[in-house]
Amino acid sequence: MKKLIKVIILLLLIFIILIMTYIFNIIRHKKYSNSDFNIETYISDVDKDGDGIDDQTDILNNVREYIKTKPKYKSKYYESGYPDDEYGVCTDVVANGLKGAGYDLMELVNEDIINHKEKYNIEKIDKNIDFRRVRNLDIYFKNNSISLTTDLSKIEEWQAGDIIVFKNHIGIISDKRNKKGIPFLIHHANPMQLNYEEDVLELYNQEDIIGHYRIS
């Protein structure tokens, strides 16, 4: 009887471990695309940097190039603004994705802060770091881009290259989706993160999502 109980406990532990590794994306999730849900892929009519690739696709492509470098999570200050070593944080995923598409957030956010000081409520402006703050980026995108739904159930309104802002985090929407049609998130959340493109949006409380933006 004792052996049976031990076996049952062991099986339960194995089951729990498997569930946890799946939830936290240690075990890769099956990926679906827009076509699996009859969702038309959004193509921007703007090509900011004139490279022949529309902004929405360009942002996604450049984000993927950035995460290929596998940056280590660490918050540091850089005199050049953009990290120039192997480290980075969540805002750097967005900043590098947009920079490759022709949008220099360091300059754009700084200009917006100077022109709209009352919205940002910043005591000392520092363009080298201001664009790497989630709160500032949320205000900037709210002022300068298209605001969209924060309801994850409206799957057709979430497109690859969109920007999603949480209370204390930010990332880019992937072109991959889970079996419900909810998109994967491309982000950099913590030093323990194994994958940068994950099926994790449902792990967040709906009220944690405070912004969903598209570059116009």
N, C-alpha and C positions, 0 to 999 in steps of 0.2 A: 504493500500500500504506500509506504514511504517513497519507494522508488518511482511509483506512478505519479505521486504528487510532485516529485522533483522533476520528472520529465515534463509534466504539464506546465510547471513554473518556467522551465527552460524554454519550452515552445512559446509561451506567452512573451517572454523576454525577447526572443528572436523576432516574434511578430511585431512587438512594439518598436524594436530597433529598425526593422524594415520600414515600418510606417513613418518613423521619424526621419530616416534617411531619404525617404521619398518626399516628405513634406518640405524638407530643407534642401531639396534639389541635389543631394549627394548622388542619388540615383536619378539619372536623366529622365525627364518627362517626354512623352511622345509629343511631337510638334505638328501643328496643323497650319494651314495658310488661309488667306482670304477666300480663295477659290473653294475651299471646303465648306464655306458658309455662305457662298454666293454674295460675298461682299466685294464691291468694286474698289480696287486699290486707288487711293487718292494720289494724283500727280499734280504737283504745284505748277502754276503757269509762270513762276519766277525762277530765274537762274542767276542769282546774285553775283556769283564769281565768273559767269560766262564760260564755264567749262563744258557746256553741252549737257549737263545733268541737272534736272530740276532740283530745287532746294530741298524738298521733302526726301527725295532719294539720296541727295548729296549728304544731308545730315546723318541719315542712317548709315551710309557707307563709311563716313568719316568716324562715326562713333565706333563702328566695328574695327576700323584700323587702330583706333586708340586703345581699345580693350585688348587687342592682340599683343600689346606691349606688356600686359599683365602688371599694371601699376600696383605697388604696395600701398596699403591704406595708412596714411599718416598726414595729419594736418600741420602744414608748415607755411611760413611766410617766404615769398620770393620777391626779390627786388624787380625781377622782370615781369611779375604778375603771374604768368603761366608757369606751372612747375616745369623745371628743366632737368629733372632727375628721374628716378624710378618710382617716385611717390605721387600720391594724389588722393583726392576725396571725391564725394559724390558730385559736387558742382563742376569738377574738372571733366567729367564725362560729357556733360552738356556743353561746357565752354569749348572743348576740343572738337566736338561734333559740329557746332555752329561755326567755329573758326575755319574749318576746312571747307565750309560751304560759302564763306565770304563774309561772315558776321563776327566781328571782333567784340566779344562781350565786354572785355576790359574797357575799351573805349566807349562802347554804346551805353553801358550801365553808368559809367562815370559821367557822361554827358547828360543822361536822364536824371541822375542824382543832382547835378548842378542846376538843372532847369526846373526840378520839382523837389526841392529840399523838404518841403512840408510833408510830402508823402513818405519819404524815407526816414525822417527823424534821426539823422546821423550827426553826432557831435563833431567828429573829425573825419572829413572825407579822405579816403586813401584808395585810389583807383587800383592799386596793386592787390588789394584784398577784398574790396567791396563787391566785386563781381563773383566772388567765390563764397558768398553768403546766401543760403537758401532764401531767407526772408527778402533780401534785396532782389534776387532773381524773380521771385514771385511778383513783387511789385513791378519790376521792369516788364515782365511778360504781360502782366495785366494791363499795363499802359500801352504796350507796343505790338501786341500780337492778337490773334483770334482766340477768344475764350470759348471753350467747349464744355460739354457735360463732364461731370465727375462721377456719373453713374456707370459702374462697370457692366451692368446688365445691358446697356445700349451698345453692344459690341461693334455694330457697324460704324459708330461714331469715333472709334479708337483706331488710329492709323499709325503705321510705322513712321518714325521720325517726329511724332508728337512729343511734347514735353509734359511730364506729369510731376506735380509738386505735392509733397506731403508736408505735414507740420514741421518736420525736422529732416527732410530728405528730398532728393530730386533725382529724376532719371529720364531715360528716353524709351518710348514705346517701340517694341520689336515688331518685325513682320511675321513672327511666329506666334501661334496661339495654342491654348490648351483645348481639350475636348469640348469645353463649353463655349469656346470662341473668345475667351478672355485672353488678351495679349500677354506675352512674356514682357518682362521688364529688363532693360539694359541699364545697369547701375553699379555703383561701388559703395557698399554699405558699411563694411567693417573689416578689420584685419583677418578675420576667420573665414571670410567669403572664399569659396572655391571656384565658383563660376560667376561670370559677370552678366550673363543673360539667363534669367531665371523665371520660372512660373511661380511668382510669389505675390502677385497683386491681391489675391484673395486672402492672404495672410494679414493684410492691413484692414483695420476697421474703416468702414466707408467714410466716417467723419474725419479720418486722418488724411484723406485726399482733399486738398484745398485748392488745387488748380490743375487745369488741363488746357494746354495751349498749343497753337500751331502758328509757325512763322508765316506772316502774311506778305 
